[in-house]
Amino acid sequence: MISISHQKPYITSLGGSREKRTKKEERKKKRQVLSVGNSLPARLLDSPPFPTPHFGILSGLLDHTLVTTASVSAVDLGSYVIEKHFTLSCADKNPDSEFSLEPIDLECLCRDDRDAWLSLGKPGFDRQRAEEGSKIFRRSLYFVKDLPSGHVITSEDIRRIQPGMGLTPKYFDQVVGSRLTQSVRRGIPVNWDSMVSKGE
């Protein structure tokens, strides 16, 4: 543990305390707070309440259960720190051996926590790069009639259907009322090259 006066990462455990001490740690502007239960080993039913982000601090979990479920769940809830007791072999009896992970379990914990963190993604509705190839499966605008050049497009002339090779459906109302600059055949995707906007 490093003094917060040096502006270094600082982790403290809440022990058996709860909201009152969590708020106290927030006022002292410490960086991470671990929630920890008092039973050793702990049942999943006895897992401590997770300090939620509204306290203005980075929260974590000191997990004394015999499995990794609570730790992975804490990551899903926004935990930045997980502390878990570790031993090379539970057969080596020591004060912590009954609730410590062996190497293979620690490997699973690290993998599952990392996967849980990655699965949280980022907030927002922007299309992910990995989704670019699936745009073809989305709906888009298509002409559903053979239409001559000069025709003013109506809502009966176009439909929102797959695949996604035409204009996106959000342009439906903008396309309606536009005038074709060339004849179009039924079944071709709608694009701006074949029309001029209404009013032009």
N, C-alpha and C positions, 0 to 999 in steps of 0.2 A: 504494500500500500504506500502511495507516494503523496506527500502533502499537497493539498489543493492550492496552497499559496505559490507553488512552483508551476501552476497551470499544467499539471500532468494528469493523466487518467487516474481516477480515484474510484475504488469500488468499496462499498460498505454493505454489510448485511443487516437486515431489519430484525433478525432473530425472531423473538416471539411477539414483537410489537407490530402494529399495523398502521392505520391511517395517521395517527398523531406523529409518529416518528418519521413517516414518509414525508409529511409536510415539513418537518424540522430539517430533514436532509435537503429538501428543495430550497429552503431559505438559506442554507449554507452553501448552495450552488455546487454540490458534488455531482460528479458526472454520471455514475451508475449506482443503482440501488438494487440489491438482490433480495427477493422475498424468500423466506426459508421457514419451514415448519420445525416443530420441536421433537417430533417422534423419529426415532432412529432404530431400524429403517422405517420409512414411511409407506403407508398404503396410498394408492392413487386417490382414494376417497379423502385422505388427510392432506393432500397437496395444498400448500398455502395459497391464499388469494394472490392473484397476480397484480402487481402495482401498475395501474393503467396509466397511459401516457398523459392524462390530463394533469398530472402532478408537475409536468414540465421537466422531467428528468428521464434519462435513459434507464429503462427498467430491465431486470433480469431475474433469473431463478436459480436458487441453490437447490438442486433436486436430490432428495434422499431416498427416492423410491428405488425399487429393484429393477425397474424397466426404464425405457427411454421415452415412453408415451408422453409423460408430463412435460419433458423438455421440448419435444417436437411441438406440442400444443402451445407452449409458451412462445416459441418462435412464431407460430401462426398468429399469435395475439400481439406480436410486436416486440418480443424480447430481444435485446441486443447482446446479452451475456448469459451464458449457461455455465454453472459450476457443478461438477459431478466428481465424486470421489473415485479414485482409480488405484488399482493394484495389479501387479503382474500375475498374481494368483490368489484367489480367495482361500486357497488351502493354507496360505501363509497367514496364520491367525494374528490379527492385530486389532486395535480398537475400531478400525473403519472397515474391516474386511467384509462384514455382513451386509454392507450397503454400498460396496464399491464395484466398479465395472472392471472386467478383465479386458485385455487388449482387443479381442475380437468384438466385444460389446462396445468399446470406445470407438472403434472404427465404424460400426453401424450408427452410433449416435452422431458422429461427425457427418457422415454421409446423409443421414435422414434430416438433420438440422439444416444442412446446406441446401438440400432439395426443397425443404419447407420454405426457406428464405427466398430461394429463386422463384418458387411458385407464387409468391406474393405479387410479383410483377411491379408495375408502376401505375399510379392512378392516372386516369384520363381515358379518352376514347380514340387516341391516335392509333392508326393501324401499325402493328408491329412489322418489322422487316420480314420476319418469317411468314407473314400472311400474304405477302405480295403475290406469291404464286397461286393463291386461292381466290384472287379477285375474279377469275374467270367463272367461278361458281356462283357469283352474286347476281342479283337481278340488274337489268339495265333497260334502256328504252329501245324498242324496236317498232318499225313500221309494220302495220298489219293489213295494209291495203296497197295496191298499185296506185300511185298518185302522179299526176302530171306536173310539169314545171309551172310555177306560178300559183299553185294550189296553196290556200291558207290552211294550215294544219289545225285539226280539231281534236278533241279528246277521244273521238272514235277512231282516229287514224293511228294512234300509238298505244302500246301496252308496256307494262313493266314485267318483263320476263327474263329468263335465263337464256344464254350465258351473259356474262358481264362485259360484252364487247362494245356496247354503245354508251351513250351518256348515262350518268347515274340517275336514279329515279327522282332525286331532288330537283332536277331541271324540268320535270314534267310540265308544271304550270308555265314555265318560261318558254318551252317549245310550242305549247298550244298558242295559236295566234300568229306564229311565225310563217313566213312565206317561202316555199321551196324555190330554189334557184335552178333546179334540175329535176327531172323525173326520177322517181324511186320505185323500187319493186317491193312487194310484200316480203317480209322476212329479213330485210337488211337492217343493221343497227342504225340508230339515229345518231348523227354527228353534226357539228356546226358547219361543216363544209358544204352541206347540201341545202342550206337555208339562210335566210336573213331574219334577224329578230323582228318582232312585231313593231310597227312604227317606223321602220326604215324604208 
